Amino acid sequence: MWLSYLRKYDPVVAQIILRELERQRYTLELIPSENFASVSVLEALGTILTNKYSEGYPGRRYYGGNEYVDMIENLAIERAKKLFKVPYVNVQPYSGTPANIAVYLACCEMGDTIMGLDLRHGGHLSHGWKVSFSGRFYRSVPYHLNEDGYIDMDEVWKLAEEYKPRIIWCGYSAYVRKFPFKEFSEVADAVGAYMVADIAHIAGLVAAGLHPSPTPYAHIITTTTHKTLRGPRGAMIMITEKGLEKDPELAERIDKAVFPGVQGGPHDHVTAAIAVALGEAMKPEFKEYAKQIVRNAKRLASELISYGYKLVTDGTDIHLMLVDLTPISIGFGAIAQEALELAGITVNKNTIPNEQSSPFYPSGIRLGTPAITTRGMREKEMSEIAGFIHRVLQEVSHYSLPPKGRRSFIKKIREELSQNNTIKEVREDVKKLCERFPLYPELR
Ligand code: DSN
């Protein structure tokens, strides 16, 4: 029985985990940065490797007893090198932001200038947003999207030439088109910057050849391992041949930045699970999976457009899309997220380019297909899901956020909507769809 010891010795924790399993099983997970790791990945995570301290790197640790941990870490490194065709990998970062902190530490002095896409336009917190360490300790010069939702490369060139940044980030959390690695490498090379590709969102697509690789263009590549790559929560930093040519000591500096610069002991159980996920990503089935993610995203996007929704850039090239709900009302993303959640459809509210509201009460929602594709859903189910979303949003389109008292307003509509018959009906339809695509049947 799954969790047999935990059920016996700490039933309180076991019951909460089992309820979360039910939630994952019977809801539609459309948050594009989430996925369902395989049972093999989960098994590797739940092992005795969590007991070990291994500060340092394979063959040069600060603790004894690392014979097998070295094997695990070397295996993860070798698989990542092969998959992403890079000469150097560090698999120890705890997650995406710590990986990016290590990159700053290795490449910049405090106060140096850095460039990333503005958070409100789809960039990541750690690429220079004002409340993050990256916007506080470095001089952040953000670039933006054009009105059409594509990156404004004229602005990128202008800012880079004027401010001569030390780092230029090309990598996004809510950008729906192909990441323009080649164009960014031309800018970075022209101004002598490090080009860092943050492929957290698209790593699985890159690994499967469904998105152009940054390897020929970037100096450094960072990624999390739990999004499209479908591994455990963790991250990696990779250095390309181009990176080593620019700076032969870069690998050593990255290693030192990760440990002892930013972190202590690596999470060896996570490293093992990363090795498993990388092994899975090398298989032909993973390529099929990645293809289906993109096909599903395109179908979901086109169905939503056919219902009259406005999508940023009118579609997607990758696994995610951004629905601009401004035509319903400004800040409607926050209402949509609540209503959809009540119907068993999990999405995240998101700012849209030229947002007129705030990141907490934004006007868009971000949807992605990695998790539902893992369940085995295909184009036909995407059409059904678009229909569910439309039924829910139609039901709540008369609501609009008040200028004040927004938190209590959201609480109030949540209560009202929990009694709404259409939402209850959609919730039942969502459950039926989920039952057709069982999640973790092995975990009983
Ligand atoms: N929180 C992640 C996302 O949802 O895109 C980025 O780190």
Residues whose N, C-alpha, C, O or C-beta is under 5 A from the ligand:
A	BS01	DSN	S33 S173
